[in-house]
Amino acid sequence: MITAIVLIKTSVNRIPEIAEAIAALDSVSEVFSVTGTYDLIAMVRVARHDDLADVIPGRISKIEGVEATDTHVAFRAYSQHDLEAAFAIGLDA
């Protein structure tokens, strides 16, 4: 699974509507409304690297009100949640 973190600048008067439209896309797992330079951050998860082109410039960037995107592809994921689950395998609660 390939994970991309997409930083998104939007029309500020439509942030909630744009966030909902992005969150409704199949390959988008979460959308966060944030402070700072960008208005939204979307987590995109796809099976193949080429699929990112279909999702980000092909669908996210075409949503009305999306002004710019900046995409970062994850090399590796580190998560406390994942580590706890791995160590709990085979243990009875």
N, C-alpha and C positions, 0 to 999 in steps of 0.2 A: 504494500500500500504506500503510495506517495502522498505526502502531506505538504501543502503549500499554505503559507500564511499570507493573506492578501490585505494590504493596507489600502483603504479606500477613502478618497475625498469625494464628498457629495454636495448637492445643493442643501444648505443648512436648514431650509424650511421644510424639507421632505425626508429628514433622516429616518424617522420611524417607518414610513412607507417603503423607503428604499431598503432598509434593513429586513423588513418582512419579505419583500420580493426576492432578495438574495437568499434568505434563509429557506425559502420554498424550493430552491434549486436542488436537484437530486444529489449532487456531489458536495454540497455545502453542509458541514456538520454543525457549525455554530457561527453566529454573527454577534459581535460585541460592539456596542456603542461606547466610544472612548473619548477622552480628552486629549488635547495635543494637536499636532499637525494634521492628523487624519481624523475622520469622523467615525469610521467603522473599521473593524478587523474581522475578516472572514477566514474560517478554517476550511480548506478544501481538501478532500481526500479522494484520490482516484487510483485506479489499478495500474495505468500506464502513463508514462511521462507525456506522451502525445495528447492524452485526454485533458491535460491542463489547458491546452489551446482551445479546446471546445468549451470549457467551463469559464475561464477567466476572460480572454478577449472575445470569445464567441457568445457568452451569455451575460456574465456579470457586467462587463463594460458597456453592454448595449441597453442596460436598464436605464430608463429615463431618470436623470438626476445624478447619475454616476459621472463624475468629472475626471477622475484619474485613479489609477491603481498602481501599486508597487508590490510586486510579488517576491516572496522569499520561499525557496524550497528547502525543506528540512532534510538534513543528512541522516540524522538519527534522533529518536525520541527518548527522553528520560522522564520518567513519571514516578512519583512516590506511590501512586495508586497501583501501577503495574508491578513495582517491586514488592509491595505488600501481598498482592495476589499470588505472585510467583513463590514467595516463601510460605504461603499458606497452603499450597497444594499438598494434599494427603494428610493434613492435620484435621482432627475432629474438633469441632467447636464445643 
